[in-house]
């Protein structure tokens, strides 16, 4: 699913990623750890196709349309409601039976009661849960989660724990985390960036 050889990303004179090698088979779970500034977010942005490598090789066994990504920004529109956001993304991704899928995700992530509220009124944890719903809406084969527990309250973190356990059975995941113990049991591949 993912194959990187001597993957490098440079910003100016600074190498953020320096000759990274990693293989993640289809159905694998890559746990990426490292200190702040070690390149975790940069690696996930490269995998998502949001940035291009400076050097090396990167092969993904999946189309970009089959990738779900949650970064530091939730990538949802604050002036829209949760329902309107997911409806918009559902149309963009041409999600079949999108209303049912949207309802299921909002219910699963505890946002059903707040579905008609503007996202601007949401707490950080609620926005993160909506971002997870957005990333899962089109049922991606590859799910990239950059610090997915950031900003989540205990209930949201527990929901995410359950969701990751379920998702790890059916798709390929890449998760960067400062709390590796939360997902260590699910990881089939580990990469520590320095």
C-alpha positions, 0 to 999 in steps of 0.5 A, a space after each residue: 500500500 505504501 512504499 517510501 525509499 530515501 524519502 526526503 522533504 526539504 524547506 530551504 536549507 532545512 531537511 524536515 525528512 531525511 531519507 526515510 524508508 518505510 513499507 506499509 502493506 494493505 491493511 497495515 497500521 503505521 504508527 509515526 512518533 517523534 518530537 515536535 518538529 521531527 516531520 510527522 505532519 510533513 510525512 502525512 501531508 506527503 502521503 495525502 498528496 498535499 505536498 511533493 517530496 524533494 527527493 526519494 521515491 514514494 509509491 501509494 497503492 491507492 488513488 487520491 480519492 480513496 484517501 481520508 486525511 485529518 490534519 491539524 486543521 479540521 478542514 470544515 467550514 465554520 459558517 456551515 452546520 455539521 450537516 451542511 459540511 458533510 453534505 458538501 463533502 458527500 457531493 464532492 466525493 459522490 458518496 452513494 446513499 450519503 444522507 444515511 452515511 452522514 447520519 450514521 457518522 454524526 450519530 457515531 461521533 456524538 454530533 447528531 444533536 448538534 447537527 444543525 448548529 454552525 461549526 463556529 459554535 463547536 468546541 475544539 473537540 467537536 470540530 475534531 470529531 466532525 473532521 473525523 466524520 469528514 475523513 471517513 465519509 467516503 469510506 477511504 481505503 487509506 486513512 491518515 490521522 495527524 495527532 487525532 487525539 488533539 483537542 478531544 475530550 475523554 468521551 471523544 478520545 474513547 470514541 476514537 479508540 473504538 473507531 480505530 480498533 474497528 478501522 484497523 480490521 478493514 483498511 490501512 491506517 497511518 497515525 502520528 501521535 504524541 500518545 503512542 500508547 493509545 494505539 500501540 497495540 494496533 500498530 503493525 509498523 512503527 516509524 520514529 522520526 528524529 
